[in-house]
Amino acid sequence: MVSREGQGSYGAVYKVEPVSGPPGAMALKLALHHRDPRFEREAELLSRIRHPSVPRLHERGGWEMPGGGVFPYLVMEWVEGVSLYEWATQQPRTSREVLRVLAQVARALEATHAEEGVHRDVKGDNIRVRTGDGRAVLMDFGSCSYRRAPVLTRQPPPPGTPEYYSPESLRFQWEHRHQPTARYEALPADDLYALGITAYRLVAGRYPPPVDLKVTEEGFEFVSPGWVEPETGGSLAPELAERIRQLLSDEPHARGRTAEMAEWLEQAERCAGPHADQPIVSRTGEPSFPPKASQPKSLRPTFPWKRALAWAAGVVLAMSAGWWGGRLSVRRTPSETWREEGDRVGLAEAALPPVWNGGLRGAGQAGVGLGMPKKPFPGQRRPPCRPQYEREINGGCWSPPRDAPPPPCGDNAFDWQDGCYIPVLELRRPSTSE
């Protein structure tokens, strides 16, 4: 193993080199959960795609822990470079440069959609600009799906990043908020909308203003806080601004087909005039939402539904992610020829910030347990806890799941001494005053 490169909710990525054969770095993605089916789905879709802006899958398999449990892994092409947002901050970029990388990502999506797949988490953090040739490569297919793929997410929110959800996805989530088994089927238009959010943030340094929900006596309606043109923050070629507006269309059909969008972006790069070579004002790449325009008062206050869905997604991720300490030993088969430090892989860093160090289940038990975090989750109930239902642990209120078995616990429960516990969330109603 050369280095550990990152970790998410379901996997850790390492830069590795083959012990034998041609030299060169590879990316090893190791699952954090026993027999995680997401890895099989990611491998299946990647094995179908052949495109220079999509990492090539070289090998898939599973590593066994001495105490039991098989953790899937993928070996992929290593892409040396930086994330798209970081690339934008290295120096002032021109509209032509941005059109070029967006066109390359659109072509990667075209290849994905041609295999009846969807990425479902397109964003600048999952796009890497390669050192050397400057090609944009679409990374991290861990949230992907494809036609007739097995269902893995059986409750909302859907996979992805809330700030990049399409209007149709958000509308479905709100309208089916009382139906926990309702599933939103992502389409290529969702990936295109997420590409539009990525492009907007790339050139404006912030997300576009979020849409809110206004509740009335007749029901609810969607309220736009006012569109802020992407070119208001810098010198932007009109061809690029036009494509960003199209990608962010409320109607999915207005975004066009993926192949058409890729062709339009490529044509804009070729045909744009000298204004496209003017640097766009340098951005930090961090989201910075402007103050919202005042809205007409309604019978009830506007409810920030997009932010609420983002908060709910964060809670679900926090409950399903493990905070691990210690080291994980693996047993390799003869075909696994990837160099590691002492045949051990370190999984000590946190999956999501802020970091709480948990514990690693003993080697004699199968799988990896979720150690109790050292502090409460955001939004978790704090003491005083209800004694008949809850238990105070590390400054937060916890409750045993219904019909909870003894440890080892399930994926969503946390081990603590003699039982399994889940965090109790403090759900507050929105304010009733403007």
Legacy VTK file of the C-alpha trace (Angstrom):
# vtk DataFile Version 3.0
C-alpha trace
ASCII
DATASET POLYDATA
POINTS 434 float
0.000 0.000 0.000
1.356 3.434 -0.933
-1.113 5.637 0.953
-4.619 5.910 2.305
-6.495 8.453 0.203
-9.924 8.816 1.767
-12.930 7.247 3.400
-16.680 7.645 3.034
-19.770 6.082 4.526
-19.294 2.698 2.873
-15.697 2.365 1.743
-12.079 3.422 2.158
-9.789 4.129 -0.812
-6.085 3.286 -0.885
-3.395 3.945 -3.441
-1.614 0.635 -4.036
1.024 -0.841 -6.326
1.209 -4.376 -7.743
3.888 -6.614 -6.252
4.428 -8.270 -9.617
3.701 -7.309 -13.185
3.929 -3.888 -14.795
4.545 -1.063 -12.322
1.949 1.615 -11.755
-0.457 2.809 -9.118
-3.941 1.383 -8.682
-6.890 2.404 -6.529
-8.076 -0.156 -3.975
-11.572 0.512 -2.629
-12.361 -1.593 0.431
-15.860 -1.969 1.895
-16.469 -0.974 5.508
-19.410 -3.358 5.920
-19.606 -7.138 5.706
-20.708 -8.275 2.233
-21.858 -4.778 1.268
-23.990 -5.277 -1.891
-23.238 -1.727 -3.082
-19.796 -2.893 -4.182
-21.223 -5.596 -6.414
-23.555 -3.088 -8.030
-20.742 -0.564 -8.539
-18.492 -3.252 -10.029
-21.234 -4.465 -12.351
-21.849 -1.041 -13.858
-18.151 -0.122 -14.080
-17.404 -3.404 -15.856
-19.778 -2.361 -18.657
-18.356 1.130 -19.234
-15.328 1.838 -21.414
-14.642 5.555 -21.512
-11.537 7.702 -20.854
-13.480 9.807 -18.320
-14.556 6.781 -16.242
-12.022 4.773 -14.178
-11.350 1.295 -15.562
-12.254 -1.603 -13.263
-9.407 -4.146 -13.056
-10.464 -6.613 -10.383
-13.154 -7.325 -7.800
-13.264 -9.718 -4.882
-13.629 -10.075 -1.127
-11.191 -10.092 1.790
-11.825 -12.333 4.771
-11.257 -11.317 8.354
-9.702 -13.914 10.658
-12.769 -13.890 12.909
-15.227 -14.104 10.046
-16.810 -11.746 7.605
-16.019 -10.938 3.995
-15.406 -7.341 2.955
-15.744 -6.654 -0.789
-13.056 -4.710 -2.626
-12.556 -3.181 -6.064
-9.263 -2.524 -7.842
-9.539 0.325 -10.322
-7.485 2.635 -12.457
-5.685 5.230 -10.347
-6.449 8.820 -11.383
-3.736 11.229 -10.295
-5.186 14.697 -9.910
-7.410 16.976 -7.849
-11.142 17.396 -7.391
-12.958 19.699 -9.782
-13.639 22.297 -7.093
-10.001 22.287 -6.009
-8.927 22.572 -9.642
-11.020 25.740 -9.944
-9.233 27.376 -7.004
-5.690 26.696 -8.220
-5.835 29.596 -10.669
-8.523 31.689 -12.385
-10.203 29.499 -14.990
-11.710 30.569 -18.286
-15.163 29.752 -19.615
-13.575 27.636 -22.338
-11.738 25.534 -19.763
-14.948 25.021 -17.804
-16.855 24.087 -20.961
-14.171 21.511 -21.756
-14.308 19.709 -18.400
-18.121 19.829 -18.315
-18.253 18.296 -21.786
-15.950 15.479 -20.686
-18.133 14.735 -17.665
-21.216 14.813 -19.896
-19.569 12.244 -22.178
-18.842 10.067 -19.134
-22.524 10.319 -18.194
-23.484 9.499 -21.772
-21.463 6.261 -21.546
-23.078 5.498 -18.177
-26.618 6.164 -19.410
-25.976 4.091 -22.546
-25.567 1.094 -20.219
-28.935 1.928 -18.622
-27.138 3.196 -15.523
-27.284 6.376 -13.463
-24.514 7.788 -11.285
-26.827 9.460 -8.715
-24.062 11.491 -7.001
-22.610 13.804 -9.641
-20.778 16.700 -7.951
-17.434 18.449 -8.061
-16.076 16.325 -5.213
-16.686 13.196 -7.330
-14.995 14.608 -10.433
-11.196 14.542 -10.627
-9.149 16.591 -13.068
-6.176 14.474 -14.032
-2.677 15.836 -13.748
-0.922 15.988 -17.084
-3.646 15.975 -19.724
-6.233 17.854 -17.621
-9.035 15.400 -18.430
-12.038 15.382 -16.113
-12.839 11.889 -14.794
-16.147 10.975 -13.148
-15.366 9.085 -9.936
-17.122 7.186 -7.127
-19.934 5.094 -8.554
-20.855 3.859 -5.071
-24.358 5.363 -5.301
-24.991 4.193 -8.856
-27.829 2.060 -10.077
-28.875 0.472 -13.340
-31.898 -1.148 -14.870
-33.005 -4.267 -12.992
-30.417 -3.699 -10.274
-31.407 -5.096 -6.848
-33.082 -2.622 -4.521
-30.748 -1.568 -1.703
-32.279 1.655 -0.358
-35.751 0.905 0.946
-36.450 4.159 2.783
-35.923 7.845 2.050
-33.839 9.820 1.376
-32.482 8.423 -1.901
-28.738 8.030 -2.471
-26.806 11.145 -3.374
-26.101 14.597 -1.961
-29.179 16.702 -1.049
-27.853 19.961 -2.517
-27.712 18.242 -5.925
-31.173 16.623 -5.869
-33.301 17.509 -8.891
-36.636 19.329 -8.447
-38.513 16.187 -9.446
-36.636 14.170 -6.814
-37.347 16.727 -4.090
-40.998 16.960 -5.098
-41.337 13.165 -4.935
-39.717 13.050 -1.495
-42.057 15.705 -0.143
-45.239 14.280 -1.675
-44.382 10.776 -0.391
-43.027 11.868 2.996
-45.672 9.772 4.774
-44.907 6.664 2.701
-41.621 5.259 4.025
-41.489 2.523 1.379
-41.924 4.867 -1.603
-38.818 4.853 -3.789
-37.698 7.521 -6.223
-36.323 6.082 -9.469
-33.451 8.289 -10.630
-33.188 9.001 -14.363
-30.482 10.473 -16.607
-32.148 13.882 -16.199
-31.252 13.771 -12.493
-27.567 13.348 -13.342
-27.773 16.271 -15.769
-29.361 18.511 -13.145
-26.587 17.596 -10.685
-24.063 18.497 -13.388
-25.786 21.880 -13.627
-25.485 22.432 -9.862
-21.811 21.473 -10.142
-21.262 23.944 -12.980
-23.056 26.743 -11.148
-21.001 26.255 -8.004
-17.840 25.975 -10.094
-18.274 29.422 -11.665
-20.181 31.244 -8.899
-18.489 29.779 -5.824
-21.842 28.922 -4.228
-24.969 26.899 -4.834
-27.952 28.489 -6.583
-30.650 29.775 -4.180
-32.668 26.849 -2.788
-36.361 26.447 -3.520
-38.673 26.629 -0.511
-42.084 25.203 0.200
-44.964 27.518 1.131
-47.859 25.913 2.974
-51.324 27.352 2.323
-54.907 26.361 3.116
-55.124 24.647 -0.258
-51.991 22.583 0.335
-48.477 23.602 -0.645
-46.676 25.277 -3.488
-43.048 25.666 -4.448
-41.575 29.136 -4.099
-38.427 30.295 -5.863
-36.395 32.823 -3.866
-35.368 34.481 -7.098
-32.918 33.231 -9.695
-29.370 34.547 -9.428
-27.667 34.410 -12.802
-24.367 32.474 -12.683
-22.578 35.274 -14.559
-23.310 37.864 -11.865
-20.144 36.855 -10.004
-17.612 37.082 -12.808
-16.752 37.328 -16.473
-18.674 34.388 -17.889
-19.111 33.545 -21.555
-22.814 33.640 -22.535
-22.500 30.186 -24.125
-21.524 28.716 -20.744
-24.201 30.627 -18.835
-26.822 29.392 -21.302
-25.840 25.744 -20.819
-25.895 26.097 -17.026
-29.410 27.551 -17.188
-30.510 24.685 -19.419
-29.041 22.042 -17.109
-30.903 23.626 -14.190
-34.277 23.652 -15.938
-37.158 22.657 -13.700
-38.578 20.419 -16.424
-36.464 17.296 -17.036
-37.138 17.229 -20.798
-35.806 20.791 -21.154
-32.341 19.586 -20.122
-32.123 17.526 -23.288
-30.607 14.110 -23.729
-27.135 13.452 -22.327
-25.524 13.025 -25.747
-27.103 16.282 -26.930
-25.833 18.181 -23.884
-22.314 16.799 -24.386
-22.381 17.880 -28.031
-23.689 21.357 -27.141
-20.934 21.833 -24.572
-18.260 20.694 -27.034
-19.608 22.985 -29.738
-19.688 25.914 -27.305
-16.041 25.259 -26.402
-15.025 25.218 -30.075
-17.111 28.134 -31.317
-17.122 30.601 -28.429
-15.357 33.859 -29.195
-12.385 35.490 -27.448
-14.588 36.400 -24.468
-14.494 32.701 -23.488
-10.772 33.016 -22.846
-11.181 35.710 -20.201
-10.509 34.437 -16.647
-13.534 33.916 -14.436
-13.180 35.611 -11.071
-11.382 33.216 -8.733
-13.641 31.459 -6.244
-13.117 29.643 -2.982
-15.306 26.760 -4.139
-17.200 26.768 -0.835
-20.980 27.212 -0.807
-22.021 30.697 0.262
-25.766 31.249 0.077
-26.853 34.874 -0.381
-29.677 36.367 1.721
-33.058 35.313 0.428
-35.375 37.817 -1.184
-38.426 38.613 0.883
-41.444 36.449 0.081
-45.147 37.285 0.325
-46.516 36.233 3.656
-48.703 33.149 3.671
-51.090 31.713 6.253
-48.202 29.623 7.543
-44.476 30.252 7.337
-42.326 29.038 4.517
-40.766 25.693 5.455
-37.171 25.166 4.281
-37.890 21.711 2.915
-34.652 21.297 0.987
-32.559 22.022 4.059
-34.779 19.722 6.117
-34.220 16.898 3.645
-30.491 17.600 3.734
-30.547 17.412 7.529
-32.512 14.161 7.431
-30.033 12.688 4.961
-27.180 13.627 7.270
-28.878 11.929 10.197
-29.432 8.749 8.198
-25.788 8.742 7.081
-24.616 9.356 10.622
-26.704 6.474 11.940
-25.486 4.074 9.267
-21.789 5.022 9.269
-19.256 3.509 11.633
-16.595 5.437 13.577
-13.748 2.969 13.789
-10.552 2.675 15.764
-7.883 -0.008 15.612
-6.642 -1.941 12.601
-8.190 -4.569 10.406
-6.285 -7.704 9.448
-7.093 -9.375 6.135
-6.209 -12.694 4.547
-5.248 -12.613 0.913
-5.666 -15.230 -1.756
-2.763 -15.976 -4.122
-4.374 -13.772 -6.799
-4.378 -10.740 -4.535
-0.998 -9.189 -5.246
-1.390 -5.727 -3.772
1.350 -4.470 -1.473
0.287 -3.388 2.031
2.134 -2.355 5.165
2.700 -5.557 7.122
-0.362 -7.143 5.456
-2.569 -4.834 7.484
-4.945 -2.092 6.421
-5.554 0.890 8.702
-9.153 2.038 9.115
-8.747 4.460 12.009
-10.018 7.741 10.569
-13.634 8.824 10.700
-16.157 8.307 7.935
-17.828 11.692 8.367
-16.780 14.850 10.230
-16.769 15.631 13.077
-14.796 12.609 14.280
-15.837 10.346 17.120
-13.539 7.425 17.822
-15.452 4.223 18.295
-14.262 0.679 18.788
-13.475 -2.286 16.590
-15.256 -5.490 17.448
-13.018 -8.291 18.606
-11.431 -10.579 16.067
-13.460 -13.522 17.306
-16.736 -11.999 16.076
-17.858 -11.708 12.491
-18.131 -8.263 11.004
-17.330 -4.873 12.394
-19.402 -3.276 15.155
-20.415 0.346 15.454
-18.656 1.655 18.539
-20.515 4.154 20.703
-19.470 7.713 19.720
-17.833 9.881 22.361
-20.344 12.731 21.917
-23.946 13.116 20.681
-24.871 13.377 17.021
-26.144 16.717 15.681
-29.881 16.830 16.378
-29.753 14.103 19.026
-31.750 14.573 22.249
-29.661 15.694 25.208
-30.358 14.990 28.902
-32.629 14.916 30.747
-33.582 11.667 29.017
-36.903 9.912 29.582
-35.956 7.193 32.082
-38.665 4.742 31.044
-37.591 4.782 27.380
-34.068 6.128 27.122
-30.587 5.893 28.568
-28.010 8.651 28.860
-24.704 7.686 27.224
-21.828 10.082 26.556
-24.001 13.175 26.834
-26.827 11.966 24.569
-30.103 10.064 24.893
-30.150 6.541 23.440
-32.887 3.932 23.119
-32.711 0.162 22.507
-34.321 -0.800 19.173
-37.556 -2.749 19.288
-36.827 -6.475 19.684
-33.126 -5.645 19.823
-30.845 -8.708 19.917
-27.748 -8.712 22.104
-24.461 -7.573 20.544
-23.215 -7.898 17.854
-25.767 -5.301 16.739
-27.192 -4.607 13.309
-25.981 -1.985 10.848
-27.956 0.893 12.383
-27.405 0.191 16.101
-24.397 0.923 18.283
-22.778 -1.453 20.774
-22.676 -0.276 24.384
-21.794 -2.590 27.270
-24.656 -5.064 27.484
-26.895 -4.014 24.621
-27.582 -2.269 21.339
-28.773 1.338 21.113
-29.900 3.899 18.535
-29.784 7.702 18.992
-32.996 9.490 19.982
-33.527 12.466 17.683
-34.831 15.804 18.901
-37.419 16.649 16.246
-38.714 20.189 16.633
-41.617 21.720 14.775
-40.798 24.715 12.575
-41.433 28.125 14.041
-44.958 29.471 13.567
-43.868 33.121 13.361
-42.381 34.950 10.401
LINES 1 435
434 0 1 2 3 4 5 6 7 8 9 10 11 12 13 14 15 16 17 18 19 20 21 22 23 24 25 26 27 28 29 30 31 32 33 34 35 36 37 38 39 40 41 42 43 44 45 46 47 48 49 50 51 52 53 54 55 56 57 58 59 60 61 62 63 64 65 66 67 68 69 70 71 72 73 74 75 76 77 78 79 80 81 82 83 84 85 86 87 88 89 90 91 92 93 94 95 96 97 98 99 100 101 102 103 104 105 106 107 108 109 110 111 112 113 114 115 116 117 118 119 120 121 122 123 124 125 126 127 128 129 130 131 132 133 134 135 136 137 138 139 140 141 142 143 144 145 146 147 148 149 150 151 152 153 154 155 156 157 158 159 160 161 162 163 164 165 166 167 168 169 170 171 172 173 174 175 176 177 178 179 180 181 182 183 184 185 186 187 188 189 190 191 192 193 194 195 196 197 198 199 200 201 202 203 204 205 206 207 208 209 210 211 212 213 214 215 216 217 218 219 220 221 222 223 224 225 226 227 228 229 230 231 232 233 234 235 236 237 238 239 240 241 242 243 244 245 246 247 248 249 250 251 252 253 254 255 256 257 258 259 260 261 262 263 264 265 266 267 268 269 270 271 272 273 274 275 276 277 278 279 280 281 282 283 284 285 286 287 288 289 290 291 292 293 294 295 296 297 298 299 300 301 302 303 304 305 306 307 308 309 310 311 312 313 314 315 316 317 318 319 320 321 322 323 324 325 326 327 328 329 330 331 332 333 334 335 336 337 338 339 340 341 342 343 344 345 346 347 348 349 350 351 352 353 354 355 356 357 358 359 360 361 362 363 364 365 366 367 368 369 370 371 372 373 374 375 376 377 378 379 380 381 382 383 384 385 386 387 388 389 390 391 392 393 394 395 396 397 398 399 400 401 402 403 404 405 406 407 408 409 410 411 412 413 414 415 416 417 418 419 420 421 422 423 424 425 426 427 428 429 430 431 432 433
